[in-house]
Amino acid sequence: MQTEKLQTENLQAEKLQAEFDKIMYHISHDLGGSTRAISDIPQWIIEDLSDANIVLPEEINNHLRLLIRHSNRLENMMQGFLEYSRVGRYQGLATLDPSKVLSWILEETAYPETWDIINNVSPCTLRMSKHDLTALFKCLISNPIKHSDQDHGRLEINSHIEDGFVKILFSDDGPGIEPQWQDKIFEMMKTLKSRDQVEGSGLGLSICKKICDHYGGNIWVDSSPAEKRGSVFGVSLPIHDSDSDSAQ
C-alpha cells in the first residue's frame, strides 16, 4: 500500500514537473525576442546620439548603461530558463563518446588563453542528447573560469568507470567553495557572488543537476578552501551497453 502511494506521488510530481517545464519553455521562447529588443534599443539610442554629435549628461549615460546591464541580465535569465526547460525534451538521443564531445567543445569554444584546460577523459559510450551533454560540459568548464579570483588558472578533466557509470571529474585551482554553500549551488537562481560581479543566469549548475538526474546520473562538488585551493565537480552518467541494442 505504501509502495503504491509512493509511486502515485512520484507520477504526480513528474507530471507537475513536465507541465512546469512546458510553461517555462513557452514563456522563455516567446519572450526571448522582447528581452533582446530591450537590451538592443538603449545601445541604439547611444549610437544614434553619438552619430548626431549629441552629448548627454553623464547621469543619463549612467542610466542608459544601467538599463543595458539589467536588460542583458534579463536576457541571460530567459535563455537560462529556456535551457532548463529543454533538458531531455525537443531533442533526440544519440550514442556519444564524452571524450570526443569534450574535445570538440575545447576546439570550438574560445576560452581564455591564460587558462590551461587538460582533457584526460577516456573513451566510453553514453546514450543521451548531444545538446544536453554539451550544455553540461560547457557549464562545468566555464564555471571555474567565471568564478576565479585570478586572471589565470588550470582545469584538469579526468574520468574513470565504476559500477556501470563513468565518473568525470573537473578539478580547478580556484578559491574553493565553503561547505555551507556546496548543496545550495545546485539550486535555481543561487550564485555565490553578486550579479554585479559575475554576469550569469544563476541557473547553470541547476541545469547540470537536472541533466544528470534526467539520465539517471548524479553531480556533486568536493571543496575544502580552509585547507587548500580548488574544487572538484564530479558527474556520474550511466555507461550505455551496446549489447542491449542488438538484443532488442
Secondary structure, DSSP 4 states (H G I P E B T S, - for coil): -HHHHHHHHHHHHHHHHHHHHHHHHHHHHHHHHHHHHHHHHHHHHHHHHHHTTPPPPHHHHHHHHHHHHHHHHHHHHHHHHHHHHHTTSSS--EEE-HHHHHHHHHHHS---TTEEEEEEPPP--EEE-HHHHHHHHHHHHHHHHHT-SSS-EEEEEEEEEETTEEEEEEEE-S----GGGTTGGGSTT--SS-TTTS-S-S-HHHHHHHHHHHTT-EEEEEE-TTT-S-EEEEEEEEPP-HHHHHH-
